[in-house]
Amino acid sequence: MGRTENKAELRTVNSKSKRSPSSAPRLPKKITETYLHNSGLYYLQRFAASKKHFKSVMARKVRRSCQAHPEQDLASCLKMVDDLADKFEAAGLLNDAVYVRGILASLLRQGRSLKAIRAKLLIKGLSEAQISESLAQYHEEEGLSLAETDLQSALRFARRKKIGPFRRGPKEPSILQKELGVFARAGFSYDLSKTVVEMDSDDPRGVY
């Protein structure tokens, strides 16, 4: 009985020792122009990105590699990232104007407030000037004012949350107050939130 248990324990130890090399964390690859180029292309095939955000992602990869391979010069590697971003921009693989327009349209369809959209785009590496320019172009192409765009977003948000003119329950003061809080947390102004919350289900403004 003891020999059987010992053999079982030995097999377990051997199996663990065989797995340990493959389960150890892999070192980041050394930075080369070819590696960065291929890695950058792979990233852009999966995710849309602004130029600034792309550089931030690649810079994190570079820093991890330089920590693992201290013989590499961090400044030189980061310069490769800058050059790669410029190269991708010239080739049209990075285009902030197209990127911000796509994100803007997507977030508006989701019913995001303009305040929330601005915050999201800033996090993504866009400047205030780029965001304002894209919003102006959107309003011009859609023939909408800033207020009309925000109203449409608020109504989409209300439909998704089943509040305002899309609620199924009674229009009681306590319910309206809760709905105002929902709108406020989403970044909509008090006046706009109050307008949508007080709409009736047959209000023509609810059709867009």
C-alpha positions as CSV (number, residue, x, y, z in Angstrom):
1,M,0.0,0.0,0.0
2,G,2.8,2.4,0.9
3,R,4.7,1.7,-2.3
4,T,1.6,2.5,-4.3
5,E,1.1,5.8,-2.6
6,N,4.8,6.7,-3.0
7,K,4.6,5.9,-6.8
8,A,1.5,8.1,-7.1
9,E,3.3,11.0,-5.3
10,L,6.3,10.6,-7.5
11,R,4.2,10.8,-10.6
12,T,2.5,14.0,-9.3
13,V,5.9,15.6,-8.6
14,N,7.3,14.6,-12.0
15,S,4.2,16.0,-13.8
16,K,4.5,19.3,-11.9
17,S,8.2,19.6,-12.7
18,K,7.5,19.0,-16.4
19,R,4.8,21.7,-16.4
20,S,6.8,24.3,-14.5
21,P,9.0,25.6,-17.4
22,S,6.0,26.2,-19.7
23,S,3.9,27.8,-17.0
24,A,6.6,30.3,-16.1
25,P,5.9,33.9,-17.4
26,R,7.5,34.6,-20.7
27,L,9.9,37.5,-21.0
28,P,8.8,40.4,-23.3
29,K,10.5,40.4,-26.6
30,K,13.3,42.8,-27.3
31,I,12.4,45.9,-29.2
32,T,13.2,46.1,-32.9
33,E,11.6,48.2,-35.7
34,T,10.2,45.0,-37.2
35,Y,8.7,43.8,-33.9
36,L,7.1,47.2,-33.2
37,H,5.7,47.4,-36.7
38,N,4.1,43.9,-36.6
39,S,2.9,44.4,-33.1
40,G,1.4,47.8,-34.0
41,L,-0.4,46.4,-37.0
42,Y,-1.8,43.5,-35.0
43,Y,-3.2,46.0,-32.4
44,L,-4.8,48.2,-35.0
45,Q,-6.4,45.1,-36.6
46,R,-8.2,44.5,-33.4
47,F,-8.8,48.0,-32.0
48,A,-9.5,51.5,-33.4
49,A,-7.2,54.1,-31.8
50,S,-6.2,57.7,-31.9
51,K,-2.6,58.4,-32.6
52,K,-2.0,59.4,-29.0
53,H,-3.7,56.3,-27.6
54,F,-1.8,54.1,-30.0
55,K,1.5,55.6,-28.9
56,S,0.6,55.1,-25.2
57,V,-0.2,51.4,-25.8
58,M,3.1,50.9,-27.7
59,A,5.1,52.8,-25.1
60,R,3.8,50.5,-22.3
61,K,5.0,47.6,-24.4
62,V,8.4,49.2,-24.8
63,R,8.8,50.0,-21.1
64,R,8.0,46.4,-20.1
65,S,10.6,45.2,-22.6
66,C,13.2,47.6,-21.4
67,Q,12.6,46.4,-17.8
68,A,13.1,42.8,-18.8
69,H,16.1,43.7,-21.0
70,P,18.0,46.5,-19.3
71,E,20.7,46.7,-22.0
72,Q,18.1,48.4,-24.3
73,D,18.0,52.2,-24.3
74,L,14.5,53.3,-23.4
75,A,14.7,56.7,-25.1
76,S,15.8,55.1,-28.4
77,C,13.0,52.6,-28.2
78,L,10.4,55.3,-27.5
79,K,11.7,57.2,-30.5
80,M,10.9,54.1,-32.6
81,V,7.3,54.3,-31.3
82,D,7.1,58.0,-32.3
83,D,8.4,57.2,-35.8
84,L,6.1,54.2,-36.2
85,A,3.0,56.3,-35.2
86,D,4.1,59.0,-37.8
87,K,4.5,56.2,-40.4
88,F,1.1,54.7,-39.7
89,E,-0.5,58.1,-39.8
90,A,1.0,58.9,-43.2
91,A,-0.2,55.5,-44.5
92,G,-3.8,56.3,-43.2
93,L,-3.7,53.5,-40.6
94,L,-4.0,56.2,-37.9
95,N,-6.5,58.9,-38.6
96,D,-7.8,60.9,-35.7
97,A,-10.5,62.7,-37.6
98,V,-12.0,59.4,-38.8
99,Y,-11.5,57.8,-35.4
100,V,-13.2,60.5,-33.4
101,R,-16.1,60.6,-35.9
102,G,-16.7,56.9,-35.6
103,I,-16.6,57.0,-31.8
104,L,-18.8,60.1,-31.7
105,A,-21.5,58.5,-33.9
106,S,-21.4,55.2,-31.9
107,L,-21.8,56.9,-28.5
108,L,-24.6,59.1,-29.7
109,R,-26.5,56.0,-31.0
110,Q,-26.0,54.5,-27.5
111,G,-27.7,57.6,-25.9
112,R,-24.6,59.0,-24.3
113,S,-24.7,62.7,-23.2
114,L,-22.4,65.1,-25.0
115,K,-20.7,65.7,-21.6
116,A,-20.0,62.0,-21.3
117,I,-18.8,61.8,-24.9
118,R,-16.3,64.6,-24.4
119,A,-14.9,62.9,-21.3
120,K,-14.6,59.5,-23.2
121,L,-12.8,61.1,-26.1
122,L,-10.4,62.9,-23.9
123,I,-9.5,59.7,-22.2
124,K,-8.9,58.2,-25.7
125,G,-6.2,60.8,-26.3
126,L,-8.2,63.4,-28.4
127,S,-7.8,67.1,-27.8
128,E,-10.6,69.5,-27.0
129,A,-10.0,71.2,-30.4
130,Q,-10.4,67.8,-32.2
131,I,-13.5,67.0,-30.3
132,S,-15.2,70.4,-30.9
133,E,-14.3,70.3,-34.6
134,S,-15.8,66.8,-35.0
135,L,-19.0,67.8,-33.1
136,A,-19.3,70.9,-35.3
137,Q,-19.0,68.8,-38.4
138,Y,-21.5,66.2,-37.1
139,H,-24.1,68.9,-36.4
140,E,-23.6,70.5,-39.8
141,E,-23.9,67.2,-41.7
142,E,-26.9,66.1,-39.7
143,G,-28.6,69.5,-39.8
144,L,-29.0,69.5,-36.0
145,S,-28.2,72.0,-33.3
146,L,-26.3,71.1,-30.2
147,A,-29.5,71.1,-28.2
148,E,-31.2,68.8,-30.7
149,T,-28.3,66.3,-30.7
150,D,-28.4,66.2,-26.9
151,L,-32.2,65.7,-26.9
152,Q,-31.9,62.8,-29.3
153,S,-29.3,61.2,-27.1
154,A,-31.4,61.7,-24.0
155,L,-34.4,60.1,-25.6
156,R,-32.3,57.1,-26.7
157,F,-31.0,56.9,-23.2
158,A,-34.5,57.1,-21.8
159,R,-35.7,54.4,-24.2
160,R,-32.9,52.1,-23.1
161,K,-33.6,52.7,-19.4
162,K,-37.4,52.6,-19.9
163,I,-37.8,56.0,-18.2
164,G,-39.3,59.3,-19.2
165,P,-41.9,58.8,-22.0
166,F,-40.9,55.2,-22.2
167,R,-41.7,54.3,-18.6
168,R,-44.4,51.7,-18.0
169,G,-45.5,52.9,-14.5
170,P,-47.3,56.0,-13.3
171,K,-45.8,59.5,-13.4
172,E,-45.4,60.0,-9.7
173,P,-43.2,62.7,-8.1
174,S,-41.0,60.1,-6.4
175,I,-40.4,58.2,-9.6
176,L,-39.7,61.5,-11.5
177,Q,-37.1,62.4,-8.9
178,K,-35.3,59.0,-9.2
179,E,-35.3,59.4,-13.0
180,L,-33.8,62.8,-12.8
181,G,-31.0,61.3,-10.8
182,V,-30.4,58.6,-13.4
183,F,-30.1,61.3,-16.1
184,A,-27.8,63.4,-13.9
185,R,-25.4,60.5,-13.4
186,A,-25.3,60.0,-17.2
187,G,-24.1,63.6,-17.7
188,F,-27.3,65.2,-19.0
189,S,-28.2,68.7,-17.8
190,Y,-31.0,69.3,-15.3
191,D,-33.1,71.2,-17.7
192,L,-32.9,68.6,-20.5
193,S,-33.4,65.8,-18.0
194,K,-36.5,67.5,-16.6
195,T,-37.9,68.0,-20.1
196,V,-37.5,64.3,-21.0
197,V,-38.7,63.0,-17.7
198,E,-41.9,65.0,-17.9
199,M,-42.7,63.9,-21.5
200,D,-45.8,61.9,-22.1
201,S,-45.6,58.7,-24.1
202,D,-47.4,60.3,-27.0
203,D,-45.1,63.4,-27.1
204,P,-44.0,63.9,-30.8
205,R,-40.5,64.8,-29.6
206,G,-40.1,61.2,-28.5
207,V,-40.1,60.1,-32.1
208,Y,-36.7,60.5,-33.8
